[in-house]
Amino acid sequence: MLNNKIPPLIIALIFATLMAVIARYSIIDLNELILYFSMACVAIGSIFVLAAVLSFRLANTTVNPHQLENTSTLITHGIFKITRNPIYVGLVFLLIGWGIWLSSLWALLGVIGFMGYLTLFQIMPEERALTKLFGDEYIVYKSRVRRWL
């Protein structure tokens, strides 16, 4: 014999009412959550970019990716121990933050497009140029540190 004397439908209605009361008095504002996630991504992205630019400045070398011939130092410390491309990683975080703020999963596909385009048309040519400039030192660095994260 069953210990439960209350029909399952009544139990479901009791729990549905309880859920409605909980929902009414403990509202989670998804807009606020979206804002916090977006701001966190923007903050992380900004930290990556600023740390990289500061590293370039302290090493007295160029930040401009279109003037690689002016690169005087291979930076392998600080943020460059985490990723070979901290400025690009920072930009990815900024775009993720933007996509989250837009509240669109489809918009986040733009991040994938950005990463693909940048890898093919910016990072790979940069890697070839840096290999020519720094030779084995850069090849060893590439083997130790990831391109992205």
Legacy VTK file of the C-alpha trace (Angstrom):
# vtk DataFile Version 3.0
C-alpha trace
ASCII
DATASET POLYDATA
POINTS 149 float
0.000 0.000 0.000
1.200 3.495 -0.855
2.093 5.945 1.887
1.048 8.850 -0.271
-2.670 9.619 -0.021
-2.544 12.786 -2.120
-2.997 12.341 -5.879
0.050 13.274 -8.004
-1.941 15.937 -9.854
-2.657 17.746 -6.568
1.031 17.446 -5.581
1.982 18.925 -8.971
-0.440 21.830 -8.434
0.972 22.448 -4.929
4.514 22.535 -6.311
3.429 24.710 -9.239
1.945 27.196 -6.761
5.073 27.060 -4.634
7.203 27.692 -7.735
5.022 30.675 -8.687
5.422 32.175 -5.208
9.193 31.651 -5.299
9.394 33.151 -8.789
7.282 36.144 -7.738
9.430 37.028 -4.743
12.873 36.037 -5.951
13.038 37.515 -9.414
16.372 37.135 -11.155
16.758 39.960 -13.600
18.372 38.384 -16.645
19.068 41.828 -18.098
21.219 42.597 -15.081
22.956 39.214 -15.373
23.636 39.857 -19.055
25.055 43.267 -18.171
27.400 41.738 -15.553
28.664 39.029 -17.930
29.145 41.603 -20.658
31.055 43.945 -18.336
33.236 41.078 -17.076
34.228 40.143 -20.645
34.981 43.777 -21.489
37.098 44.092 -18.330
39.040 40.901 -19.099
39.562 41.993 -22.702
40.759 45.417 -21.612
43.230 43.876 -19.165
44.702 41.682 -21.910
45.062 44.608 -24.323
46.505 47.002 -21.752
48.955 44.415 -20.391
50.205 43.697 -23.913
50.561 47.355 -24.883
52.394 48.058 -21.630
54.755 45.133 -22.310
55.486 46.483 -25.801
56.141 49.971 -24.436
58.434 48.707 -21.654
60.410 46.671 -24.195
60.692 49.730 -26.494
59.317 47.812 -29.447
56.472 48.455 -31.855
52.847 47.734 -31.053
51.850 48.218 -34.689
51.267 44.811 -36.332
51.843 46.370 -39.770
55.384 47.390 -38.868
56.840 44.067 -37.784
60.146 45.003 -39.375
60.510 47.548 -36.519
60.150 44.828 -33.887
63.275 44.893 -31.770
62.418 42.468 -28.976
60.589 39.170 -28.666
58.453 39.529 -25.560
57.892 36.212 -23.797
57.106 37.294 -20.238
54.043 38.685 -18.467
50.820 38.311 -20.423
52.847 36.785 -23.260
53.345 33.662 -21.117
49.599 33.039 -21.365
49.074 33.735 -25.067
51.204 34.765 -28.029
48.509 37.228 -29.075
47.155 38.990 -25.977
45.825 41.995 -27.891
43.838 39.743 -30.202
42.613 37.668 -27.241
41.562 40.919 -25.593
39.645 41.941 -28.706
37.907 38.545 -28.703
36.797 39.121 -25.098
35.557 42.591 -26.035
33.545 41.118 -28.912
32.158 38.383 -26.644
31.108 41.081 -24.181
29.441 42.993 -27.008
27.663 39.843 -28.239
26.411 39.067 -24.727
25.188 42.637 -24.307
23.331 42.312 -27.609
21.636 39.198 -26.134
22.058 37.284 -29.374
23.645 33.886 -29.772
23.715 34.524 -33.515
25.700 37.716 -32.990
28.303 35.680 -31.089
29.047 33.869 -34.364
30.837 37.073 -35.307
33.480 36.206 -32.708
34.222 32.940 -34.512
34.408 34.790 -37.833
36.755 37.378 -36.321
39.040 34.684 -34.904
39.123 32.798 -38.203
39.833 35.898 -40.243
42.494 37.147 -37.851
44.217 33.775 -37.678
44.397 33.439 -41.447
45.134 36.997 -42.535
46.932 38.534 -39.556
48.386 36.009 -37.113
49.819 33.488 -39.555
51.633 36.179 -41.590
52.890 37.720 -38.325
54.199 34.322 -37.225
56.098 33.916 -40.495
57.622 37.395 -40.108
58.573 36.797 -36.467
60.155 33.467 -37.377
62.315 35.294 -39.911
63.224 37.976 -37.363
63.878 35.794 -34.302
64.456 32.307 -35.743
64.764 29.457 -33.234
63.950 31.729 -30.291
60.480 32.356 -31.741
60.010 28.702 -32.741
60.742 27.601 -29.156
58.374 30.277 -27.833
55.650 29.085 -30.241
56.063 25.538 -28.946
55.597 26.682 -25.328
52.772 29.228 -25.614
49.438 28.873 -27.375
48.316 31.143 -30.179
45.042 32.006 -28.421
44.471 30.610 -24.921
LINES 1 150
149 0 1 2 3 4 5 6 7 8 9 10 11 12 13 14 15 16 17 18 19 20 21 22 23 24 25 26 27 28 29 30 31 32 33 34 35 36 37 38 39 40 41 42 43 44 45 46 47 48 49 50 51 52 53 54 55 56 57 58 59 60 61 62 63 64 65 66 67 68 69 70 71 72 73 74 75 76 77 78 79 80 81 82 83 84 85 86 87 88 89 90 91 92 93 94 95 96 97 98 99 100 101 102 103 104 105 106 107 108 109 110 111 112 113 114 115 116 117 118 119 120 121 122 123 124 125 126 127 128 129 130 131 132 133 134 135 136 137 138 139 140 141 142 143 144 145 146 147 148
